Amino acid sequence: MSLMHHVQRGTVSTSGGTATVSITCGHSLLDLIYIKPTTATTTFSATLTDIYSVEVYQKSNSTGEMIDHKLVPCYGNLVLSLSASADEAFEYQFVFRES
C-alpha cells in the first residue's frame, strides 16, 4: 500500500474578526494543520466542520503560528472557521493522507 499526500494551501482574511473557507479533502485523513496570521501576536481560534456540520477539530486561543498533527477522517469538504483578535490575513495549509 502506498500513501499519497495532498496539500491544500491558501490565504484568507478576517473581517469583523471572522473568516470561513471551504477545504476540499476528498476521502482521506487530515494529517497536518498549519495556520499563521500575518502578525505574530494575533490570537485566534480555528474550527473545522464536515459536510454534516459536525465539528471535527477545534483549537482555541492560539497565538501566532499554529501547527497541529491530527488524524481526522474526512470526506468531501471541510469548512475552516477562524475567529481572531484582529482583522488580518492568515496563511493556511492542510496536508491530507490518501491511500
Summary of the structure (lengths in Angstrom):
residues: 99
radius of gyration: 13.2
end to end distance: 7.1
largest distance: 45.9
contacts: 297
relative contact order: 0.44
helix: 0%
strand: 77%
